[in-house]
Amino acid sequence: GRLEAVTQQMGYHPQYLDSFLKTQHYLMHMDGPLPFDCRHYIAIMAAARHQCRYLVNLHVLQFLRAGGDPQWLRGLEFIPPKLRNLNEINKILAHRPWLITKEHIEKLLKISEWSWSLAELVHAVVLLAHCHALASFVFGCGCEQDEGLGGRGSLKPLSLGNQCFCEATAGNSYGQELLRINRKRSLDSCMELDSLRERMQRIHVETEGREEMRLLQQDREEGEGQGAEVPEHFSDPSAGLSPLADTEGEVTGATNLACYMQDPDFGYQDFARRDEDQTQVFRVQDYSWEDHGFSLVNRLYSDIGHLLDEKFRMVDGLQSSAMAKRQGCEPSVFKRGIWNYIHCMFGIRYDDYDYAEVNQLLERMLKVYIKTVTCYPEKTNSEMFDRFWKQFKHSEKVHVNLLILEARMQAELLYALQAITQYMI
């Protein structure tokens, strides 16, 4: 039930890892507007949009440990309408966040027995954006393949021997506390595993539609010719995955991710940058994280704004001098090129930036990789990881994936928080 594959990759950048773990822990396990079982179910819904079995399985286990109703794991038809109503903004934020409007917010907040409070909705929105972006990192760094396909040859996790990762971040008081908590949870988990396995097996027996899922995947593979700049031979890594990989007796969870989402054909489409009607373009000068989003989210969900802001600043402050030197530019220029390219794909523009720099700074294979991991991460595979920046270190490639994670998360938050602000006004 822990993000071990993710923390191993992030471990190349320990300061960022510490900030990420604090945010993850706060979102999932600390006091907040949403019940703990609902938090994990929202994470399942978010991860399912990108067919991310790694995250779905993780949160299925944590959902059950939080006392969640096993019947909910049969799919959206078996959950309360209040949670099911979140499906629409989950879908939009995951694939085309520029489509979210104050009407979507109003629909969720309208007075009824299934209405959301503003605080609950902000918590849910942060969870959705967090898990969508984390799915990009999971696929981008090969954690999904490591879990489901026996490991990716080119992705070598950080070697720590028998040492717990939290101990490796020396002088990290938060890491030490997390280590103590995880040790206790490990003991608890041993006692719970048998009952969890029985409950999961019941769910698998009850769940139908494996064949439908296979046909759905087949149709999707045949119908998905789009995805600009993605070569045809880059296959969908989710195709052919075993529906229940149960090695060494571990409960691995979801057999049919389609049950956790509606409208599975809804996906990313290129933002119309050259459209005559420029009203759709999101201008950061009009609504930014620093001037608007931070204060709103922090007011409605105490302290999360500070944690998110620290994480954004942390990724911006990571050393990238070697990467930039290879590209012949300053570190800040190189990182800003990647960040602004990602935001540009979501229709977010900076008036003070010359977008011609993107093509000068980022070679074609790097752009293909960034776009795929950002917009349709489930199509990422080991060949794409290997082909971009052959001369770069693994830690530098992880750094790029951290930039993707944070830029994508901020993009989703900007659209969602702007819609909430417009509703409030």
C-alpha positions as CSV (number, residue, x, y, z in Angstrom):
1,G,0.0,0.0,0.0
2,R,3.0,2.4,-0.4
3,L,4.4,4.3,-3.3
4,E,7.7,2.4,-3.2
5,A,8.4,2.4,-7.0
6,V,7.6,6.2,-7.1
7,T,9.7,7.1,-4.1
8,Q,12.7,5.2,-5.5
9,Q,12.6,7.2,-8.7
10,M,12.0,10.5,-6.9
11,G,14.8,9.6,-4.6
12,Y,17.3,10.9,-7.1
13,H,16.1,14.3,-5.9
14,P,15.6,13.8,-2.0
15,Q,14.6,17.4,-1.2
16,Y,11.7,17.2,-3.7
17,L,10.8,13.7,-2.4
18,D,10.4,15.1,1.1
19,S,8.1,17.8,-0.1
20,F,6.1,15.3,-2.2
21,L,5.7,12.9,0.7
22,K,4.4,15.6,3.0
23,T,1.8,16.6,0.5
24,Q,0.8,13.1,-0.3
25,H,0.5,12.3,3.4
26,Y,-1.5,15.4,4.1
27,L,-4.0,14.8,1.3
28,M,-4.6,11.2,2.1
29,H,-4.1,10.8,5.9
30,M,-4.4,14.1,7.7
31,D,-7.5,16.1,8.8
32,G,-9.5,17.5,5.9
33,P,-13.0,18.0,4.6
34,L,-13.4,14.5,3.0
35,P,-13.7,11.1,4.7
36,F,-10.7,8.9,4.3
37,D,-12.4,6.2,2.2
38,C,-13.8,8.8,-0.2
39,R,-10.3,10.2,-0.7
40,H,-8.9,6.9,-1.8
41,Y,-12.0,6.2,-4.1
42,I,-11.5,9.6,-5.7
43,A,-7.9,8.7,-6.3
44,I,-9.1,5.4,-7.9
45,M,-11.4,7.4,-10.2
46,A,-8.6,9.8,-11.2
47,A,-6.0,7.0,-11.9
48,A,-8.5,5.0,-13.9
49,R,-8.8,7.8,-16.4
50,H,-5.3,7.0,-17.5
51,Q,-5.5,3.2,-17.0
52,C,-2.9,3.4,-14.3
53,R,-3.1,0.1,-12.5
54,Y,-0.2,0.9,-10.2
55,L,-2.2,3.8,-8.5
56,V,-5.6,2.1,-8.8
57,N,-4.3,-1.0,-7.0
58,L,-2.6,1.0,-4.3
59,H,-5.7,3.0,-3.5
60,V,-8.0,-0.1,-3.7
61,L,-6.0,-1.5,-0.8
62,Q,-5.9,1.8,1.1
63,F,-9.6,2.3,0.5
64,L,-10.4,-1.1,2.2
65,R,-8.0,-0.4,5.0
66,A,-9.8,2.9,5.6
67,G,-13.1,1.0,6.1
68,G,-14.4,1.5,2.6
69,D,-17.4,-0.5,1.4
70,P,-16.1,-3.3,-0.9
71,Q,-19.2,-3.0,-3.0
72,W,-18.0,0.4,-4.2
73,L,-15.1,-1.5,-6.0
74,R,-17.6,-3.0,-8.3
75,G,-17.8,0.3,-10.1
76,L,-19.4,3.7,-10.3
77,E,-22.9,2.3,-10.3
78,F,-22.4,1.1,-6.8
79,I,-21.2,4.3,-5.2
80,P,-23.2,7.2,-3.7
81,P,-24.5,9.7,-6.2
82,K,-22.5,12.5,-4.6
83,L,-19.2,10.7,-5.5
84,R,-20.5,9.6,-8.9
85,N,-21.3,13.3,-9.7
86,L,-17.6,14.0,-9.5
87,N,-17.1,11.9,-12.7
88,E,-17.7,14.8,-15.1
89,I,-15.0,17.1,-13.7
90,N,-12.6,14.2,-13.2
91,K,-13.0,13.4,-16.9
92,I,-12.5,17.1,-18.0
93,L,-9.6,17.8,-15.7
94,A,-7.8,14.7,-16.8
95,H,-8.0,15.4,-20.5
96,R,-9.2,18.9,-21.4
97,P,-9.1,21.1,-18.3
98,W,-9.9,24.2,-20.4
99,L,-13.5,23.0,-20.7
100,I,-14.3,23.3,-17.0
101,T,-16.7,26.1,-16.2
102,K,-18.5,27.7,-13.3
103,E,-21.6,25.7,-14.4
104,H,-19.8,22.5,-13.6
105,I,-19.0,23.9,-10.1
106,E,-22.5,25.1,-9.6
107,K,-24.0,21.7,-10.5
108,L,-21.9,20.0,-7.7
109,L,-22.7,22.7,-5.1
110,K,-26.4,23.1,-5.8
111,I,-28.6,22.4,-2.7
112,S,-29.6,18.8,-2.5
113,E,-28.9,15.8,-0.4
114,W,-26.0,15.0,-2.6
115,S,-24.5,18.5,-2.8
116,W,-20.8,19.2,-2.1
117,S,-19.5,21.9,0.1
118,L,-16.9,24.3,-1.3
119,A,-14.2,22.9,1.1
120,E,-15.0,19.3,0.1
121,L,-14.9,20.2,-3.6
122,V,-11.5,22.0,-3.3
123,H,-10.1,18.9,-1.5
124,A,-11.5,16.7,-4.3
125,V,-10.1,18.9,-7.0
126,V,-6.6,18.9,-5.5
127,L,-6.9,15.1,-5.1
128,L,-7.9,14.7,-8.8
129,A,-5.1,16.9,-10.1
130,H,-2.6,15.3,-7.8
131,C,-3.5,11.8,-9.0
132,H,-3.7,12.7,-12.7
133,A,-0.3,14.3,-12.5
134,L,1.1,11.4,-10.5
135,A,-0.1,9.0,-13.2
136,S,2.0,10.9,-15.7
137,F,5.0,10.4,-13.4
138,V,4.2,6.7,-12.9
139,F,4.1,6.0,-16.6
140,G,6.9,8.4,-17.5
141,C,9.4,6.7,-15.1
142,G,8.3,3.2,-15.8
143,C,6.7,2.4,-12.4
144,E,3.6,1.0,-14.1
145,Q,5.7,-1.3,-16.2
146,D,7.9,-2.3,-13.2
147,E,4.7,-3.4,-11.4
148,G,2.8,-5.0,-14.3
149,L,5.3,-6.3,-16.8
150,G,8.2,-7.4,-14.7
151,G,10.3,-4.3,-14.9
152,R,11.7,-2.0,-17.5
153,G,15.2,-2.7,-18.5
154,S,16.3,0.9,-19.0
155,L,14.8,2.1,-15.7
156,K,17.1,1.1,-12.8
157,P,15.6,2.1,-9.4
158,L,17.8,3.7,-6.9
159,S,19.8,1.0,-5.0
160,L,19.5,1.3,-1.3
161,G,20.2,-2.3,-0.3
162,N,18.1,-3.2,2.7
163,Q,17.8,0.4,3.9
164,C,14.3,1.9,4.1
165,F,14.1,4.9,1.7
166,C,13.1,7.2,4.6
167,E,16.4,6.4,6.3
168,A,18.3,7.3,3.1
169,T,17.2,10.9,3.4
170,A,19.5,11.7,6.3
171,G,18.6,14.5,8.6
172,N,15.0,14.3,7.4
173,S,12.8,14.4,10.5
174,Y,9.6,14.0,8.5
175,G,11.2,10.9,6.8
176,Q,12.0,9.4,10.2
177,E,8.5,9.9,11.4
178,L,7.1,8.4,8.2
179,L,9.4,5.4,8.7
180,R,8.0,4.8,12.2
181,I,4.4,5.1,10.9
182,N,5.1,2.7,8.0
183,R,6.7,0.1,10.3
184,K,3.6,0.1,12.4
185,R,1.4,-0.1,9.3
186,S,3.5,-3.0,8.0
187,L,2.7,-5.0,11.2
188,D,-1.0,-4.0,10.9
189,S,-0.9,-5.0,7.2
190,C,0.3,-8.5,8.0
191,M,-2.8,-9.0,10.2
192,E,-5.1,-7.5,7.7
193,L,-3.8,-9.3,4.6
194,D,-5.8,-12.5,4.9
195,S,-9.1,-10.7,5.4
196,L,-8.2,-8.2,2.6
197,R,-7.4,-11.1,0.2
198,E,-10.8,-12.8,1.0
199,R,-12.7,-9.5,0.4
200,M,-10.8,-8.8,-2.8
201,Q,-11.5,-12.3,-4.1
202,R,-15.2,-11.8,-3.4
203,I,-15.1,-8.6,-5.4
204,H,-13.3,-10.3,-8.3
205,V,-15.9,-13.1,-8.4
206,E,-18.7,-10.6,-8.4
207,T,-17.2,-8.2,-11.0
208,E,-18.2,-9.0,-14.5
209,G,-17.1,-7.6,-17.9
210,R,-13.5,-8.7,-18.4
211,E,-14.3,-9.6,-22.0
212,E,-16.1,-6.2,-22.5
213,M,-12.9,-4.5,-21.2
214,R,-10.8,-6.5,-23.6
215,L,-13.0,-5.5,-26.5
216,L,-13.1,-1.9,-25.4
217,Q,-9.3,-1.8,-25.3
218,Q,-9.2,-3.4,-28.8
219,D,-11.6,-0.8,-30.1
220,R,-9.6,2.0,-28.5
221,E,-6.4,0.8,-30.0
222,E,-8.0,0.7,-33.5
223,G,-9.7,4.0,-33.1
224,E,-6.8,6.0,-31.5
225,G,-4.9,7.2,-34.5
226,Q,-4.8,10.7,-33.0
227,G,-2.2,11.9,-30.5
228,A,-0.1,14.4,-32.5
229,E,3.6,13.6,-32.9
230,V,3.3,10.1,-31.4
231,P,4.8,7.6,-33.8
232,E,2.5,4.7,-34.7
233,H,4.9,2.0,-33.4
234,F,4.6,3.3,-29.8
235,S,2.0,0.9,-28.5
236,D,-0.4,1.3,-25.6
237,P,1.4,-0.3,-22.6
238,S,-1.9,-1.2,-21.0
239,A,-2.8,-3.5,-23.8
240,G,-2.3,-7.2,-22.9
241,L,-1.9,-6.5,-19.2
242,S,-2.9,-9.4,-17.0
243,P,-6.1,-8.4,-15.3
244,L,-5.0,-9.9,-12.0
245,A,-1.2,-10.1,-11.5
246,D,-1.0,-11.9,-8.1
247,T,2.6,-12.8,-7.6
248,E,3.9,-13.9,-4.2
249,G,0.4,-14.0,-2.8
250,E,-0.1,-10.2,-2.9
251,V,-3.5,-8.7,-3.4
252,T,-3.2,-6.5,-6.5
253,G,-6.7,-5.2,-7.0
254,A,-8.5,-3.9,-10.0
255,T,-9.4,-6.3,-12.8
256,N,-11.5,-4.0,-14.9
257,L,-10.6,-0.3,-14.8
258,A,-13.5,0.6,-17.1
259,C,-15.9,0.1,-14.2
260,Y,-14.4,3.2,-12.6
261,M,-15.1,5.6,-15.4
262,Q,-17.7,6.8,-17.8
263,D,-17.2,7.9,-21.4
264,P,-13.8,6.1,-21.8
265,D,-13.3,7.5,-25.3
266,F,-13.1,11.0,-24.0
267,G,-9.4,12.0,-24.2
268,Y,-7.0,14.8,-24.9
269,Q,-7.4,16.9,-28.0
270,D,-4.9,19.5,-29.2
271,F,-5.8,22.9,-27.8
272,A,-6.8,25.2,-30.7
273,R,-3.9,27.6,-30.3
274,R,-4.4,29.2,-33.7
275,D,-8.1,29.6,-33.4
276,E,-9.4,33.0,-34.4
277,D,-11.3,33.2,-31.2
278,Q,-8.7,33.8,-28.5
279,T,-11.1,34.1,-25.6
280,Q,-10.4,30.4,-24.7
281,V,-6.7,31.1,-24.1
282,F,-5.9,31.1,-20.3
283,R,-3.7,34.1,-19.6
284,V,-1.6,33.7,-16.5
285,Q,-1.5,37.5,-16.1
286,D,-5.2,37.4,-15.4
287,Y,-5.3,34.4,-13.1
288,S,-2.1,32.9,-11.6
289,W,-1.2,30.4,-8.9
290,E,0.8,33.0,-6.9
291,D,-1.8,35.8,-7.0
292,H,-5.1,33.9,-7.0
293,G,-5.0,30.1,-6.8
294,F,-2.8,29.8,-3.7
295,S,-4.9,32.1,-1.4
296,L,-8.2,30.4,-2.6
297,V,-7.1,26.8,-2.0
298,N,-5.5,27.7,1.3
299,R,-8.6,29.4,2.6
300,L,-10.9,26.5,1.8
301,Y,-8.6,23.6,2.6
302,S,-6.3,24.8,5.4
303,D,-2.5,24.5,4.8
304,I,-2.7,22.6,1.5
305,G,-1.8,25.8,-0.4
306,H,1.5,26.0,1.5
307,L,2.4,22.4,0.8
308,L,1.6,22.7,-2.9
309,D,3.5,26.0,-3.2
310,E,6.5,24.4,-1.5
311,K,6.3,21.6,-4.0
312,F,6.1,23.9,-7.0
313,R,9.1,25.9,-5.7
314,M,11.0,22.8,-4.9
315,V,10.8,21.5,-8.5
316,D,11.8,24.9,-9.8
317,G,14.8,25.0,-7.6
318,L,16.2,21.6,-8.5
319,Q,19.7,21.7,-10.0
320,S,19.6,21.4,-13.8
321,S,22.9,22.9,-14.8
322,A,24.1,19.7,-16.5
323,M,20.9,19.4,-18.6
324,A,21.0,23.1,-19.5
325,K,24.7,23.0,-20.4
326,R,24.1,20.1,-22.9
327,Q,21.3,22.2,-24.5
328,G,23.6,25.3,-24.5
329,C,21.5,27.6,-22.3
330,E,21.0,28.8,-18.7
331,P,19.2,26.3,-16.3
332,S,16.3,28.7,-15.7
333,V,15.8,29.2,-19.4
334,F,15.7,25.4,-20.1
335,K,13.3,24.6,-17.2
336,R,11.0,27.5,-18.1
337,G,10.9,26.2,-21.7
338,I,9.7,22.7,-20.6
339,W,7.2,24.3,-18.1
340,N,5.7,26.7,-20.6
341,Y,5.5,24.0,-23.3
342,I,3.5,21.8,-21.0
343,H,1.2,24.7,-20.1
344,C,0.9,25.7,-23.7
345,M,-0.6,22.2,-24.5
346,F,-3.3,23.0,-22.0
347,G,-4.0,26.5,-23.5
348,I,-2.2,28.4,-20.8
349,R,-0.1,31.3,-22.1
350,Y,2.4,33.7,-20.7
351,D,2.4,37.1,-22.4
352,D,6.1,37.7,-21.5
353,Y,7.4,34.5,-23.1
354,D,8.6,34.0,-26.7
355,Y,7.3,30.6,-27.6
356,A,9.8,30.4,-30.5
357,E,12.3,29.5,-27.8
358,V,10.5,26.1,-27.2
359,N,11.5,24.8,-30.6
360,Q,15.0,26.0,-30.2
361,L,15.5,24.5,-26.7
362,L,13.6,21.2,-27.0
363,E,14.6,18.6,-29.6
364,R,11.8,16.7,-31.4
365,M,12.1,13.4,-29.5
366,L,12.0,15.3,-26.1
367,K,8.9,17.1,-27.2
368,V,7.2,13.9,-28.3
369,Y,8.1,12.4,-24.9
370,I,6.9,15.3,-22.9
371,K,3.6,15.6,-24.8
372,T,2.9,11.9,-24.5
373,V,3.6,11.7,-20.8
374,T,1.6,14.9,-20.1
375,C,-1.4,14.3,-22.3
376,Y,-1.8,10.5,-22.7
377,P,0.6,8.9,-20.3
378,E,-0.9,5.5,-20.8
379,K,0.8,5.4,-24.3
380,T,4.3,5.9,-22.8
381,N,6.6,2.9,-23.2
382,S,10.2,2.1,-22.6
383,E,11.3,2.8,-26.2
384,M,10.2,6.4,-25.8
385,F,12.1,6.8,-22.6
386,D,15.2,5.3,-24.2
387,R,15.1,7.4,-27.4
388,F,15.1,10.8,-25.8
389,W,18.4,12.1,-24.5
390,K,20.5,9.0,-24.9
391,Q,23.4,10.9,-23.4
392,F,21.6,12.1,-20.3
393,K,21.7,10.5,-16.9
394,H,18.7,8.7,-15.4
395,S,18.4,11.3,-12.7
396,E,18.1,14.0,-15.3
397,K,15.3,12.1,-17.0
398,V,13.5,11.8,-13.7
399,H,14.0,15.6,-13.3
400,V,12.1,16.1,-16.5
401,N,9.3,13.9,-15.3
402,L,9.1,15.9,-12.1
403,L,8.7,19.1,-14.1
404,I,5.9,17.3,-16.1
405,L,4.2,16.2,-12.9
406,E,4.1,19.7,-11.3
407,A,3.4,21.7,-14.5
408,R,0.5,19.5,-15.3
409,M,-0.9,19.6,-11.7
410,Q,-0.7,23.4,-11.6
411,A,-2.4,23.6,-15.0
412,E,-5.4,21.6,-13.8
413,L,-5.6,23.5,-10.6
414,L,-5.5,26.9,-12.4
415,Y,-8.6,25.9,-14.5
416,A,-10.5,24.4,-11.6
417,L,-9.8,27.2,-9.1
418,Q,-10.6,29.9,-11.7
419,A,-14.0,28.2,-12.3
420,I,-14.6,28.1,-8.5
421,T,-13.6,31.7,-8.2
422,Q,-16.0,32.7,-11.0
423,Y,-18.8,30.7,-9.3
424,M,-18.1,32.5,-6.0
425,I,-18.1,35.9,-7.7
